[in-house]
Amino acid sequence: MCAVKVAAIFGLGLGLGTMFVSQGDALFGDPYPPWRATGPLGAPALVGIIAALCVAATRWLYGLLFCPLELLRAPDGVGYVVDAGRSKAQAANEVRRRRKIGDLPPVYPNGWYRVLDSHLLETGEVKNVSVLGEQVAVFRGQSGTSYVVDAYCPHLGANLAVGGRVVGSCIECPFHGWQFQGSDGKCVKIPYADKVPEFAKVRCWPSCEVNGQILIWFHCDGEDPQWAVPEQQEIATGDWVLRGRTEHFVNAHIQEIPENAADIAHLDHLHTPCIASGVDLRYINRKVWGFLRHGWRVKWEPEPEPNQHCSQMLVNHFFTVFGVRCPLFDIQVEARQAGPGLVFLLFHHALLGRGVIMQCVTPVEPLLQCVSHTIFYQSGVPPLVPKVILRAECVQFERDVMIWNNKRYVSHPLIVKEDSAIQKHRRWFSQFYSKNSPRLQHQRDGLDF
């Protein structure tokens, strides 16, 4: 928050507190109210306490009504059953060690993956990000262009993102001052050398910046991008503005997450209980909230060429109270997946307008996915509306997280004909694997939360 906003909030809170104290006689009809007393709890102390409370209340109200929602879950934050006497981290690590992982597909499909939101990277700033089992340095040059390169300097292995400096469109190594271009990774300067070897370079990742996000392209064989990230025009023109983001870490194979789109039956079982029932699957069917139910009508289909890398899920969400449908809560959702890691959830409500939630799934390591949900909504709609929508989406997503974190991948599932879309989705998703796509060789127990 900028200094002007902070000063305004503090001034408003202080003014409210002072007004409250100064009007004490009229409010309480007491010519000698308690704040007139002397001593350690006299007028100055009471004014300060009331002013501080007013500042805190004003700040909370301002954040609720105007600031984007930001909900960032730790890797052990949700999705695990924590027994008495154990920490969340202990419970999560125990599940990771004992779980049977199953016969997994390749762990890193070919495609575009989000590494960072644009607003989190200022001009001249560099950040270290873990993605696809690698460490990368994401930096923004002085011209405003973003770049992604391998984090480790090929000279002596220093991390370019830890103490590295942005110089023009280059990243400078903090160890010896070598400078590497963001556009192609070539070394252009070695401060103490007369000549820079032609082969001196750091790996440069194909990247793009669109929809307020920085993304990289991965292909196991090093092939160039095979499709472009779809651009949401309303975001580019500013008609839709950022209203919030959430971030979760899911302990599962990446394919498990988008496969939910084709698993239509799980919606009626897992996501029908009201969001007020919470996210702990042991308690979501409590009778206290049984009169409130979500309803779903869903259809999933892959798209034809030239967009065979995309698929669509059409969702009609409705809400019932004591079995009676409430049309006011009907929401139409068109979910379009582009590649293995990007989903655009386009919302439309008759009264509350339109917006999009972008779900991005990025492998951190073979069985750990970073999943972000970022909502952009019509600028004219009160910010509280999209924040409520995103919070509701977060509750429903965290129910899935509890499933994913504890399940085994079944390569040959026992299914009935009503589950046919699951197999159809797996055939569609297989296009993102190649012969040389990396597979999990062994379970890694060393990376505890």
FIVOLUM-967545 format. One record per residue (C-alpha): x, y, z; residue number from 1; residue in three letters. Coordinates in steps of 0.05 Angstrom, whole numbers, plus 5000, padded with zeros to 4 digits. Example, Ala and Ser with C-alpha at 12.3 -4.5 7.8 and 13.67 -1.06 7.14 Angstrom:
# FIVOLUM-967545
R    c1    c2    c3  drendren  miro
R  5246  4910  5156         1   ALA
R  5273  4979  5143         2   SER
# end
This chain:
# FIVOLUM-967545
R    c1    c2    c3  drendren  miro
R  5000  5000  5000         1   MET
R  5027  5069  4982         2   CYS
R  5046  5120  5035         3   ALA
R  4988  5165  5018         4   VAL
R  4937  5109  5032         5   LYS
R  4972  5091  5097         6   VAL
R  4971  5163  5120         7   ALA
R  4898  5170  5101         8   ALA
R  4878  5108  5139         9   ILE
R  4918  5129  5201        10   PHE
R  4890  5199  5198        11   GLY
R  4819  5174  5192        12   LEU
R  4827  5126  5249        13   GLY
R  4859  5179  5293        14   LEU
R  4804  5228  5276        15   GLY
R  4750  5178  5294        16   LEU
R  4784  5162  5360        17   GLY
R  4792  5236  5378        18   THR
R  4720  5251  5359        19   MET
R  4696  5193  5402        20   PHE
R  4734  5219  5462        21   VAL
R  4715  5292  5452        22   SER
R  4642  5274  5448        23   GLN
R  4643  5230  5509        24   GLY
R  4604  5279  5553        25   ASP
R  4547  5283  5503        26   ALA
R  4546  5209  5490        27   LEU
R  4544  5187  5562        28   PHE
R  4516  5249  5598        29   GLY
R  4573  5245  5648        30   ASP
R  4608  5310  5666        31   PRO
R  4667  5269  5693        32   TYR
R  4676  5211  5645        33   PRO
R  4731  5161  5658        34   PRO
R  4777  5188  5604        35   TRP
R  4782  5254  5643        36   ARG
R  4818  5216  5698        37   ALA
R  4891  5224  5711        38   THR
R  4942  5169  5718        39   GLY
R  4970  5116  5672        40   PRO
R  4901  5101  5642        41   LEU
R  4880  5174  5635        42   GLY
R  4860  5213  5574        43   ALA
R  4924  5206  5532        44   PRO
R  4927  5131  5541        45   ALA
R  4853  5121  5526        46   LEU
R  4856  5166  5465        47   VAL
R  4914  5125  5439        48   GLY
R  4879  5059  5451        49   ILE
R  4814  5082  5417        50   ILE
R  4852  5112  5359        51   ALA
R  4892  5048  5349        52   ALA
R  4828  5007  5349        53   LEU
R  4796  5054  5299        54   CYS
R  4858  5052  5254        55   VAL
R  4857  4975  5256        56   ALA
R  4783  4973  5241        57   ALA
R  4789  5023  5184        58   THR
R  4848  4985  5155        59   ARG
R  4810  4919  5158        60   TRP
R  4748  4951  5126        61   LEU
R  4790  4983  5071        62   TYR
R  4824  4917  5056        63   GLY
R  4757  4880  5055        64   LEU
R  4724  4929  5007        65   LEU
R  4780  4953  4962        66   PHE
R  4844  4911  4965        67   CYS
R  4854  4847  4924        68   PRO
R  4846  4783  4963        69   LEU
R  4912  4747  4976        70   GLU
R  4910  4678  5006        71   LEU
R  4975  4639  5003        72   LEU
R  4975  4569  5034        73   ARG
R  5039  4536  5058        74   ALA
R  5056  4467  5030        75   PRO
R  5030  4434  5093        76   ASP
R  4973  4484  5103        77   GLY
R  4913  4444  5078        78   VAL
R  4895  4374  5057        79   GLY
R  4923  4332  5114        80   TYR
R  4893  4300  5176        81   VAL
R  4933  4325  5236        82   VAL
R  4930  4280  5297        83   ASP
R  4936  4308  5367        84   ALA
R  5007  4322  5388        85   GLY
R  5033  4329  5316        86   ARG
R  5047  4390  5275        87   SER
R  5020  4401  5204        88   LYS
R  5090  4392  5176        89   ALA
R  5098  4325  5211        90   GLN
R  5031  4301  5185        91   ALA
R  5047  4323  5114        92   ALA
R  5116  4292  5113        93   ASN
R  5089  4227  5141        94   GLU
R  5038  4223  5084        95   VAL
R  5092  4236  5033        96   ARG
R  5135  4180  5060        97   ARG
R  5083  4126  5067        98   ARG
R  5038  4138  5007        99   ARG
R  5039  4090  4949       100   LYS
R  5048  4133  4887       101   ILE
R  5026  4084  4834       102   GLY
R  5049  4075  4761       103   ASP
R  5058  4148  4742       104   LEU
R  5059  4181  4673       105   PRO
R  5119  4226  4658       106   PRO
R  5124  4280  4710       107   VAL
R  5136  4342  4667       108   TYR
R  5089  4349  4607       109   PRO
R  5108  4395  4550       110   ASN
R  5075  4463  4554       111   GLY
R  5071  4533  4583       112   TRP
R  5077  4543  4659       113   TYR
R  5067  4604  4703       114   ARG
R  5129  4623  4743       115   VAL
R  5108  4690  4772       116   LEU
R  5053  4743  4771       117   ASP
R  5074  4806  4735       118   SER
R  5058  4854  4791       119   HIS
R  5106  4817  4837       120   LEU
R  5167  4835  4794       121   LEU
R  5188  4908  4792       122   GLU
R  5234  4938  4741       123   THR
R  5306  4921  4759       124   GLY
R  5285  4865  4806       125   GLU
R  5305  4792  4805       126   VAL
R  5271  4733  4840       127   LYS
R  5289  4660  4850       128   ASN
R  5235  4610  4831       129   VAL
R  5233  4534  4836       130   SER
R  5200  4503  4775       131   VAL
R  5204  4435  4740       132   LEU
R  5257  4411  4787       133   GLY
R  5301  4470  4769       134   GLU
R  5321  4537  4800       135   GLN
R  5309  4597  4754       136   VAL
R  5324  4671  4760       137   ALA
R  5265  4714  4737       138   VAL
R  5284  4787  4726       139   PHE
R  5257  4849  4694       140   ARG
R  5305  4891  4653       141   GLY
R  5308  4967  4656       142   GLN
R  5265  4970  4593       143   SER
R  5209  4932  4629       144   GLY
R  5218  4866  4593       145   THR
R  5219  4803  4635       146   SER
R  5269  4747  4626       147   TYR
R  5279  4677  4655       148   VAL
R  5347  4643  4658       149   VAL
R  5377  4585  4698       150   ASP
R  5393  4610  4767       151   ALA
R  5463  4580  4772       152   TYR
R  5522  4617  4740       153   CYS
R  5561  4570  4694       154   PRO
R  5626  4599  4721       155   HIS
R  5628  4574  4793       156   LEU
R  5555  4561  4808       157   GLY
R  5533  4623  4845       158   ALA
R  5457  4635  4847       159   ASN
R  5444  4694  4801       160   LEU
R  5378  4709  4837       161   ALA
R  5409  4713  4906       162   VAL
R  5447  4779  4907       163   GLY
R  5449  4785  4831       164   GLY
R  5439  4854  4801       165   ARG
R  5400  4875  4739       166   VAL
R  5442  4917  4691       167   VAL
R  5403  4940  4631       168   GLY
R  5375  4877  4601       169   SER
R  5428  4833  4635       170   CYS
R  5434  4796  4701       171   ILE
R  5500  4805  4737       172   GLU
R  5528  4748  4779       173   CYS
R  5540  4769  4852       174   PRO
R  5603  4727  4857       175   PHE
R  5649  4753  4802       176   HIS
R  5607  4804  4764       177   GLY
R  5596  4764  4700       178   TRP
R  5537  4793  4661       179   GLN
R  5488  4750  4621       180   PHE
R  5437  4776  4571       181   GLN
R  5365  4759  4587       182   GLY
R  5346  4751  4514       183   SER
R  5394  4694  4496       184   ASP
R  5434  4680  4560       185   GLY
R  5501  4699  4528       186   LYS
R  5555  4728  4573       187   CYS
R  5571  4799  4550       188   VAL
R  5620  4821  4604       189   LYS
R  5673  4791  4650       190   ILE
R  5702  4849  4690       191   PRO
R  5772  4820  4696       192   TYR
R  5778  4786  4628       193   ALA
R  5801  4816  4562       194   ASP
R  5755  4771  4522       195   LYS
R  5689  4736  4534       196   VAL
R  5689  4664  4508       197   PRO
R  5636  4650  4455       198   GLU
R  5611  4590  4493       199   PHE
R  5601  4628  4559       200   ALA
R  5526  4630  4569       201   LYS
R  5470  4610  4616       202   VAL
R  5408  4573  4595       203   ARG
R  5353  4621  4573       204   CYS
R  5281  4596  4579       205   TRP
R  5230  4615  4525       206   PRO
R  5182  4660  4562       207   SER
R  5124  4707  4552       208   CYS
R  5085  4757  4594       209   GLU
R  5010  4756  4583       210   VAL
R  4947  4764  4625       211   ASN
R  4988  4794  4681       212   GLY
R  5033  4732  4687       213   GLN
R  5103  4711  4668       214   ILE
R  5105  4641  4637       215   LEU
R  5159  4595  4611       216   ILE
R  5157  4542  4557       217   TRP
R  5182  4471  4573       218   PHE
R  5195  4416  4523       219   HIS
R  5236  4355  4540       220   CYS
R  5270  4356  4472       221   ASP
R  5282  4431  4472       222   GLY
R  5232  4445  4417       223   GLU
R  5206  4515  4407       224   ASP
R  5136  4534  4432       225   PRO
R  5082  4498  4393       226   GLN
R  5025  4544  4412       227   TRP
R  5015  4613  4443       228   ALA
R  4984  4627  4510       229   VAL
R  4913  4653  4498       230   PRO
R  4907  4727  4515       231   GLU
R  4845  4751  4553       232   GLN
R  4828  4815  4516       233   GLN
R  4790  4846  4574       234   GLU
R  4853  4841  4617       235   ILE
R  4897  4872  4563       236   ALA
R  4849  4931  4554       237   THR
R  4841  4942  4629       238   GLY
R  4766  4928  4628       239   ASP
R  4778  4872  4678       240   TRP
R  4823  4886  4737       241   VAL
R  4860  4843  4788       242   LEU
R  4816  4827  4848       243   ARG
R  4855  4772  4883       244   GLY
R  4898  4710  4881       245   ARG
R  4907  4645  4920       246   THR
R  4964  4596  4920       247   GLU
R  4966  4524  4942       248   HIS
R  5016  4467  4939       249   PHE
R  4988  4400  4919       250   VAL
R  5026  4336  4934       251   ASN
R  5006  4297  4871       252   ALA
R  5022  4285  4798       253   HIS
R  5004  4344  4753       254   ILE
R  4955  4303  4711       255   GLN
R  4910  4290  4772       256   GLU
R  4890  4363  4777       257   ILE
R  4861  4379  4708       258   PRO
R  4832  4309  4704       259   GLU
R  4779  4332  4754       260   ASN
R  4746  4369  4696       261   ALA
R  4726  4303  4665       262   ALA
R  4709  4269  4731       263   ASP
R  4638  4294  4730       264   ILE
R  4612  4245  4783       265   ALA
R  4658  4273  4837       266   HIS
R  4623  4341  4833       267   LEU
R  4557  4314  4859       268   ASP
R  4591  4278  4916       269   HIS
R  4648  4323  4938       270   LEU
R  4625  4392  4918       271   HIS
R  4551  4390  4931       272   THR
R  4555  4405  5006       273   PRO
R  4551  4480  5021       274   CYS
R  4618  4516  5026       275   ILE
R  4599  4536  5097       276   ALA
R  4612  4463  5114       277   SER
R  4687  4477  5105       278   GLY
R  4742  4436  5072       279   VAL
R  4754  4378  5120       280   ASP
R  4723  4319  5085       281   LEU
R  4706  4286  5151       282   ARG
R  4656  4340  5167       283   TYR
R  4629  4370  5102       284   ILE
R  4565  4328  5106       285   ASN
R  4544  4353  5174       286   ARG
R  4468  4361  5179       287   LYS
R  4473  4432  5206       288   VAL
R  4486  4457  5135       289   TRP
R  4447  4402  5099       290   GLY
R  4392  4449  5076       291   PHE
R  4441  4487  5033       292   LEU
R  4467  4450  4971       293   ARG
R  4506  4466  4908       294   HIS
R  4484  4436  4842       295   GLY
R  4524  4423  4779       296   TRP
R  4510  4409  4705       297   ARG
R  4575  4395  4670       298   VAL
R  4601  4375  4601       299   LYS
R  4674  4366  4581       300   TRP
R  4701  4361  4510       301   GLU
R  4768  4368  4475       302   PRO
R  4773  4421  4420       303   GLU
R  4787  4403  4347       304   PRO
R  4847  4425  4307       305   GLU
R  4882  4474  4305       306   PRO
R  4867  4480  4379       307   ASN
R  4875  4406  4396       308   GLN
R  4918  4428  4456       309   HIS
R  4856  4459  4487       310   CYS
R  4793  4430  4519       311   SER
R  4729  4459  4546       312   GLN
R  4685  4446  4605       313   MET
R  4616  4479  4608       314   LEU
R  4588  4487  4678       315   VAL
R  4520  4509  4701       316   ASN
R  4523  4521  4776       317   HIS
R  4460  4530  4817       318   PHE
R  4443  4533  4891       319   PHE
R  4385  4503  4930       320   THR
R  4355  4519  4998       321   VAL
R  4313  4463  5028       322   PHE
R  4312  4433  4959       323   GLY
R  4286  4496  4925       324   VAL
R  4329  4525  4871       325   ARG
R  4349  4598  4879       326   CYS
R  4359  4628  4809       327   PRO
R  4396  4688  4838       328   LEU
R  4456  4643  4851       329   PHE
R  4459  4612  4781       330   ASP
R  4528  4622  4751       331   ILE
R  4550  4601  4681       332   GLN
R  4623  4579  4677       333   VAL
R  4663  4564  4614       334   GLU
R  4728  4531  4632       335   ALA
R  4780  4528  4577       336   ARG
R  4844  4490  4588       337   GLN
R  4905  4507  4545       338   ALA
R  4960  4456  4551       339   GLY
R  4975  4418  4615       340   PRO
R  4982  4477  4663       341   GLY
R  4933  4533  4645       342   LEU
R  4858  4537  4655       343   VAL
R  4814  4598  4643       344   PHE
R  4749  4597  4684       345   LEU
R  4703  4649  4652       346   LEU
R  4646  4669  4699       347   PHE
R  4580  4701  4679       348   HIS
R  4525  4722  4727       349   HIS
R  4461  4757  4706       350   ALA
R  4468  4811  4759       351   LEU
R  4541  4809  4783       352   LEU
R  4575  4813  4715       353   GLY
R  4633  4776  4684       354   ARG
R  4704  4757  4701       355   GLY
R  4757  4703  4696       356   VAL
R  4795  4660  4745       357   ILE
R  4861  4635  4716       358   MET
R  4883  4569  4747       359   GLN
R  4956  4555  4736       360   CYS
R  4989  4489  4754       361   VAL
R  5065  4490  4756       362   THR
R  5107  4430  4776       363   PRO
R  5157  4449  4830       364   VAL
R  5184  4378  4832       365   GLU
R  5155  4312  4806       366   PRO
R  5101  4304  4859       367   LEU
R  5092  4376  4883       368   LEU
R  5050  4425  4843       369   GLN
R  5042  4500  4856       370   CYS
R  4971  4518  4839       371   VAL
R  4950  4591  4835       372   SER
R  4881  4621  4823       373   HIS
R  4881  4693  4800       374   THR
R  4815  4730  4789       375   ILE
R  4804  4789  4743       376   PHE
R  4735  4821  4743       377   TYR
R  4697  4878  4712       378   GLN
R  4724  4943  4740       379   SER
R  4654  4971  4753       380   GLY
R  4634  4913  4799       381   VAL
R  4647  4924  4873       382   PRO
R  4712  4887  4891       383   PRO
R  4677  4848  4946       384   LEU
R  4638  4808  4894       385   VAL
R  4697  4776  4858       386   PRO
R  4732  4766  4925       387   LYS
R  4673  4725  4950       388   VAL
R  4673  4685  4885       389   ILE
R  4748  4671  4892       390   LEU
R  4740  4652  4965       391   ARG
R  4684  4603  4948       392   ALA
R  4727  4573  4893       393   GLU
R  4783  4566  4943       394   CYS
R  4739  4526  4991       395   VAL
R  4718  4478  4936       396   GLN
R  4789  4471  4911       397   PHE
R  4816  4455  4981       398   GLU
R  4767  4396  4985       399   ARG
R  4801  4368  4923       400   ASP
R  4870  4382  4954       401   VAL
R  4853  4335  5012       402   MET
R  4838  4280  4961       403   ILE
R  4899  4293  4918       404   TRP
R  4948  4297  4976       405   ASN
R  4929  4228  5001       406   ASN
R  4911  4188  4938       407   LYS
R  4949  4140  4894       408   ARG
R  4951  4149  4818       409   TYR
R  4915  4090  4785       410   VAL
R  4939  4080  4714       411   SER
R  4884  4029  4698       412   HIS
R  4824  4051  4739       413   PRO
R  4762  4009  4751       414   LEU
R  4708  4052  4719       415   ILE
R  4636  4048  4696       416   VAL
R  4607  4075  4631       417   LYS
R  4588  4140  4666       418   GLU
R  4662  4153  4678       419   ASP
R  4680  4149  4604       420   SER
R  4701  4223  4602       421   ALA
R  4759  4207  4648       422   ILE
R  4791  4160  4597       423   GLN
R  4775  4210  4542       424   LYS
R  4812  4263  4582       425   HIS
R  4872  4218  4592       426   ARG
R  4878  4206  4518       427   ARG
R  4873  4281  4505       428   TRP
R  4926  4296  4559       429   PHE
R  4975  4245  4531       430   SER
R  4992  4292  4473       431   GLN
R  5035  4332  4522       432   PHE
R  5082  4274  4534       433   TYR
R  5140  4255  4488       434   SER
R  5185  4195  4484       435   LYS
R  5238  4230  4525       436   ASN
R  5191  4262  4576       437   SER
R  5224  4254  4645       438   PRO
R  5196  4201  4691       439   ARG
R  5201  4194  4766       440   LEU
R  5258  4146  4781       441   GLN
R  5249  4141  4855       442   HIS
R  5210  4174  4910       443   GLN
R  5248  4233  4941       444   ARG
R  5240  4235  5015       445   ASP
R  5292  4289  5030       446   GLY
R  5251  4350  5012       447   LEU
R  5209  4355  5075       448   ASP
R  5162  4413  5087       449   PHE
# end
